[in-house]
């Protein structure tokens, strides 16, 4: 998880990631509480090279961000970004 960010509505949240030896197939859930409901999800595809993926979410106020990978295989995340 990452703490704390001040959001003002529609925000694009993204990650820079790559896959490991096992081909991943799944989604990276975006949450505002560690064990809460997802507010969005980022589709993850196979890539041995670093690549970016992102999703727009509607979020306002000061909040923490948590990410939870659900699917096959595993991924490495090197960067989280906002647009």
Secondary structure, 3 states (H helix, E strand, C coil): CEEEEEEEEEEEEEEEEEECCCCCEEEEEEECCCCCCEEEEEEECCCCCCEEEEEEEEEEEEEEEEEEEEEECCEEEEEEEEC
